[in-house]
Amino acid sequence: MLYMASRRTLPPPCGIIHGAWEANLFVSNVFDKQAALSRFNSDNYDASTRSRIFTNRPRTAGLSLQWKF
């Protein structure tokens, strides 16, 4: 069995509310670190020596705006 290192996540998005308006900012993977989430060897006959690695998402940032009416 292969054990992967733990990863820390950041708090939920932060935002402001002003009257009917709401703005939220979010950032994930702030330091743009690549982490191996899972790894396995292929069971395909043609690719039996290949190791597959799934990684996390790259840095993602965004802003959401809402207006309640």
Buried (B, 14 or more C-beta within 10 A) or exposed (E): EEEEEEEEEEEEBEBEEEEEEBBBEBEBBEEEEEEEEEEEEEEEEEEEEEEEEEEEEEEEEEEEEEEEE
